[in-house]
Every structure is written in C-alpha cells, then in structure tokens.
C-alpha cells in the first residue's frame, strides 16, 4: 500500500505542470518576455515563456513569434469591463547594481510617440528593477501556479499593473493601443553617470530588419522580415560575379 501511494504521488508530480517564475536572472539574454495589458479597470499578465535570445533566434530563422492570450484569465480581464486597453512586451534582467552596460537590462516595446535617448541611466535602472519585482509578485500571487503563468488583476489589488510600471516609472512609455504596431528596443546603462542618457539599441535581426511587435486583441506577435532564399541566391551570384571581375582584372 505504501509503495502504491508513493507511485501515485510520483505520477501526480510528473503529471502536474511545473511552476516556473519569469526568468529575470541567469546570463544576459536569458530573461523571459512578459506580455502586459492594462486599463483603468484591471490588468493582465502573461509569461510568454521565451527568452530574449530565443526570440532573437526566431527572428533570424522564421521571422515570427506568436502566442494567444485566450483562456480563463484573459476572460477575467475582459469581464472587468475596462476600456482603452494598452499593451506592452517587456523582459527585465537586473544582473548587478551598477551603471555599467549590461548590468541592468530591459528589452521592451516603445510607444509610437516615445522618443529614444531621453531616459537616463538611473531612471532606466529603477524602472527595470521595479518591473522585475512586479513580475515576481505576479508569479507568487498566481493561482494555480503553473508554468508560464497568466493572471488577471482588478484595479486596486496588489498585482494590478498600473501605467507607471509599464512606463519605467513615467520615463519611458512602453505601451501602445490594441492593434498598433510597436518597435522594440534594448535599454541598458551607458556609463557610471546616473543622469546620463541610457544606451539603447533598436532590436533587429542579423539582416538588419527591425522587430515589429503587435497585439490584435487575441494574439501577441513579434516579427522581423527575413530575406527570401532567392535573395541569398542573388547575393551569392552577385558576389561571385564581382569576384570573377576582380580576378579577370588582375589577369
């Protein structure tokens, strides 16, 4: 009987989904993206379960990432009845406490009207640390706890994501309206001067095509144009022709 009970417990452990918090540590590039939707009535949090490096690999191969928000928690969010929903995709990875590049890192969408180069090192660091803290709180409050948590939170509850959280405490607006495409950028300190502008890079694949993120009300997407195989063939042919002409001139 004891063996039978142990076997059942082991089977249950295997069958139950693993609980994994949003990755905000590890080595640079292992931070996981989170999708956040918010309005005056409530907010919605979804661990996308994929790292910044993994998305970068997709942007260089298929050029596409997509995930649905459909489910119980999204329905709860809709039931709050809020209007004017805005959304953001953010990964936060504070690895140290300083102002050197790579110590505090964020990968984020930006509002179409948000200028680049305006957020300062201290503001970027504080906003990124705040996001990492909120991600942990949302994970801990999730019920049931499963891999890649999803959570709806009503306005006024401890895990409600207000606009301040997704705007780096008001210094960088990461949110856009539903259906509005967004550019994605990487933010990190530029130097040990706290009020100096943060370093930023527009996220792009190896072909130089920028990421485009969007949320249409049902699916979260990140895309980047990937050259067609015919483009590589034409490039190879062009390079071969140039090489032939160079060799002919030398001859």
C-alpha positions as CSV (number, residue, x, y, z in Angstrom):
1,X,0.0,0.0,0.0
2,X,2.9,2.4,0.9
3,X,4.6,1.6,-2.5
4,X,1.3,2.2,-4.3
5,X,0.9,5.6,-2.5
6,X,4.4,6.6,-3.4
7,X,3.9,5.6,-7.0
8,X,0.7,7.7,-7.2
9,X,2.4,10.7,-5.7
10,X,5.3,10.4,-8.2
11,X,2.8,10.1,-11.1
12,X,1.0,13.2,-9.9
13,X,4.2,15.1,-9.6
14,X,5.1,14.2,-13.2
15,X,1.6,15.0,-14.5
16,X,1.3,18.4,-12.8
17,X,2.7,21.4,-14.8
18,X,5.9,22.7,-13.4
19,X,5.8,26.1,-11.7
20,X,8.4,28.4,-13.1
21,X,8.7,32.1,-12.4
22,X,9.5,34.7,-15.0
23,X,13.2,34.4,-15.7
24,X,14.9,37.7,-14.8
25,X,18.4,36.4,-13.9
26,X,20.9,34.0,-15.4
27,X,23.2,35.2,-18.1
28,X,22.4,38.1,-20.3
29,X,19.8,37.1,-22.9
30,X,18.1,34.5,-20.7
31,X,15.4,37.0,-19.5
32,X,11.9,36.0,-20.5
33,X,9.4,38.3,-22.2
34,X,6.2,39.2,-20.4
35,X,3.0,40.5,-22.1
36,X,1.1,43.1,-20.1
37,X,-2.3,44.6,-20.9
38,X,-3.8,47.3,-18.7
39,X,-6.7,49.7,-18.4
40,X,-8.4,51.6,-15.6
41,X,-10.4,48.5,-14.5
42,X,-7.7,45.9,-14.4
43,X,-4.5,44.4,-15.9
44,X,-3.5,41.1,-17.5
45,X,0.0,39.5,-17.1
46,X,1.2,36.6,-19.3
47,X,4.6,35.0,-19.0
48,X,5.4,34.3,-22.7
49,X,7.8,31.6,-21.6
50,X,10.5,32.5,-24.2
51,X,13.8,34.3,-23.6
52,X,15.2,37.3,-25.5
53,X,17.8,35.1,-27.0
54,X,15.2,32.6,-28.2
55,X,13.2,35.3,-29.8
56,X,16.3,36.6,-31.5
57,X,16.9,33.2,-32.9
58,X,13.4,33.1,-34.3
59,X,13.7,36.5,-35.9
60,X,16.8,35.2,-37.8
61,X,15.0,31.9,-38.9
62,X,11.3,32.1,-39.3
63,X,11.0,35.8,-38.5
64,X,7.9,35.2,-36.4
65,X,6.7,34.6,-32.8
66,X,3.1,34.3,-31.9
67,X,1.1,33.4,-28.8
68,X,-2.6,33.5,-27.9
69,X,-3.9,35.2,-24.8
70,X,-7.2,33.1,-24.9
71,X,-8.1,31.4,-21.7
72,X,-9.7,31.8,-18.2
73,X,-7.5,34.7,-17.0
74,X,-8.0,36.7,-20.2
75,X,-11.7,36.3,-19.9
76,X,-11.5,37.6,-16.3
77,X,-9.6,40.6,-17.6
78,X,-12.3,41.3,-20.2
79,X,-15.0,40.9,-17.6
80,X,-13.6,43.8,-15.6
81,X,-15.1,45.9,-18.3
82,X,-12.3,48.4,-18.8
83,X,-11.8,50.4,-22.0
84,X,-8.8,52.0,-23.7
85,X,-6.6,48.9,-23.1
86,X,-2.9,49.4,-23.8
87,X,-0.3,46.7,-24.0
88,X,3.5,46.1,-23.8
89,X,6.0,43.3,-24.1
90,X,8.9,43.6,-21.7
91,X,11.8,41.5,-20.4
92,X,13.7,42.7,-17.3
93,X,17.1,41.4,-16.3
94,X,18.9,43.2,-13.4
95,X,22.2,41.3,-13.1
96,X,24.1,43.8,-10.9
97,X,23.5,47.1,-9.1
98,X,25.8,49.5,-11.1
99,X,25.6,51.7,-14.1
100,X,27.9,49.8,-16.5
101,X,26.5,48.5,-19.8
102,X,25.0,45.0,-19.3
103,X,24.4,45.3,-15.5
104,X,20.8,46.3,-15.7
105,X,19.0,45.3,-18.9
106,X,15.5,45.7,-20.4
107,X,14.1,44.6,-23.7
108,X,10.8,46.5,-24.4
109,X,8.3,47.8,-26.8
110,X,8.0,51.5,-27.1
111,X,5.1,53.8,-27.7
112,X,5.0,55.2,-31.2
113,X,5.4,58.7,-29.8
114,X,8.2,57.8,-27.3
115,X,11.5,59.4,-28.4
116,X,14.7,57.5,-28.0
117,X,17.7,58.7,-26.0
118,X,15.7,60.5,-23.3
119,X,15.6,58.1,-20.4
120,X,18.5,58.4,-18.0
121,X,20.6,55.7,-16.5
122,X,19.1,55.9,-13.0
123,X,15.6,56.1,-14.5
124,X,16.1,53.0,-16.7
125,X,17.7,51.1,-13.8
126,X,14.9,51.9,-11.4
127,X,12.2,51.1,-13.9
128,X,13.8,47.8,-14.8
129,X,14.3,46.8,-11.2
130,X,10.7,47.7,-10.5
131,X,9.4,45.5,-13.4
132,X,11.5,42.5,-12.2
133,X,9.9,43.0,-8.7
134,X,6.4,43.1,-10.1
135,X,7.0,40.0,-12.3
136,X,8.0,38.1,-9.1
137,X,4.9,39.4,-7.2
138,X,2.6,38.4,-10.0
139,X,4.1,34.9,-10.2
140,X,3.8,34.4,-6.5
141,X,0.2,35.5,-6.5
142,X,-0.8,33.3,-9.4
143,X,-3.4,30.6,-8.5
144,X,-3.0,27.9,-9.7
145,X,0.8,28.1,-10.1
146,X,1.7,26.7,-13.5
147,X,4.5,27.1,-16.0
148,X,4.2,30.4,-17.8
149,X,1.7,32.0,-15.5
150,X,-1.2,34.1,-16.7
151,X,-3.0,36.4,-14.3
152,X,-5.8,39.0,-14.4
153,X,-5.8,41.6,-11.6
154,X,-8.6,44.1,-10.8
155,X,-7.7,47.7,-10.2
156,X,-6.6,48.3,-6.6
157,X,-5.4,44.7,-6.0
158,X,-1.7,44.1,-5.1
159,X,-0.7,42.7,-8.5
160,X,-2.5,45.3,-10.7
161,X,0.0,46.6,-13.2
162,X,-0.7,50.3,-13.5
163,X,0.7,52.6,-16.2
164,X,3.6,53.6,-14.1
165,X,5.0,50.1,-14.0
166,X,4.9,49.8,-17.8
167,X,6.3,53.2,-18.4
168,X,9.5,52.8,-16.3
169,X,8.0,55.0,-13.6
170,X,6.9,57.5,-16.2
171,X,10.2,58.0,-18.0
172,X,9.8,55.6,-21.0
173,X,6.3,54.7,-22.3
174,X,6.3,51.0,-23.4
175,X,2.6,50.8,-24.1
176,X,0.5,51.1,-27.3
177,X,-3.2,50.8,-28.1
178,X,-4.5,47.4,-29.2
179,X,-3.8,46.9,-32.9
180,X,-1.0,49.5,-33.0
181,X,2.4,48.0,-34.1
182,X,5.4,48.8,-31.9
183,X,9.2,48.9,-32.3
184,X,11.2,47.1,-29.7
185,X,14.4,48.4,-28.1
186,X,17.1,47.2,-25.6
187,X,17.9,49.5,-22.7
188,X,21.0,49.4,-20.5
189,X,23.1,52.0,-18.6
190,X,25.6,53.8,-20.8
191,X,28.1,54.8,-18.0
192,X,28.5,55.3,-14.3
193,X,26.9,58.8,-14.6
194,X,23.4,58.4,-13.2
195,X,21.9,61.2,-15.1
196,X,23.5,60.4,-18.5
197,X,21.2,59.1,-21.2
198,X,20.8,55.3,-21.2
199,X,22.3,53.3,-24.0
200,X,19.7,51.9,-26.4
201,X,19.6,49.7,-29.4
202,X,16.6,49.1,-31.7
203,X,16.1,45.4,-31.8
204,X,16.8,43.9,-35.3
205,X,17.7,40.6,-36.8
206,X,21.0,39.8,-38.5
207,X,19.7,41.1,-41.8
208,X,19.1,44.5,-40.1
209,X,15.3,44.2,-40.1
210,X,13.8,45.7,-37.0
211,X,11.4,43.7,-34.8
212,X,7.8,44.7,-35.0
213,X,5.5,43.8,-32.1
214,X,1.8,43.9,-32.1
215,X,-1.3,42.7,-30.2
216,X,-4.6,42.4,-32.1
217,X,-6.8,41.6,-29.1
218,X,-6.2,37.8,-29.3
219,X,-2.5,37.2,-30.3
220,X,0.8,38.6,-29.2
221,X,3.2,38.7,-32.1
222,X,6.8,39.7,-32.8
223,X,8.0,39.7,-36.4
224,X,11.0,40.7,-38.4
225,X,11.4,40.4,-42.2
226,X,13.7,37.5,-43.1
227,X,15.3,37.6,-46.6
228,X,13.9,35.0,-49.0
229,X,16.2,32.2,-50.1
230,X,16.2,33.7,-53.6
231,X,17.7,36.9,-52.1
232,X,20.6,34.9,-50.7
233,X,21.0,33.2,-54.1
234,X,21.1,36.6,-55.8
235,X,23.5,37.9,-53.3
236,X,25.8,34.9,-53.8
237,X,25.6,35.3,-57.5
238,X,26.5,38.9,-57.3
239,X,29.4,38.3,-55.1
240,X,30.6,35.5,-57.4
241,X,30.3,37.9,-60.4
242,X,32.3,40.6,-58.5
243,X,35.0,38.0,-57.7
244,X,35.2,36.9,-61.3
245,X,35.7,40.5,-62.5
246,X,38.3,41.2,-59.9
247,X,40.3,38.1,-60.9
248,X,39.9,39.0,-64.6
249,X,41.3,42.5,-64.0
250,X,44.3,41.0,-62.1
251,X,44.9,38.6,-65.0
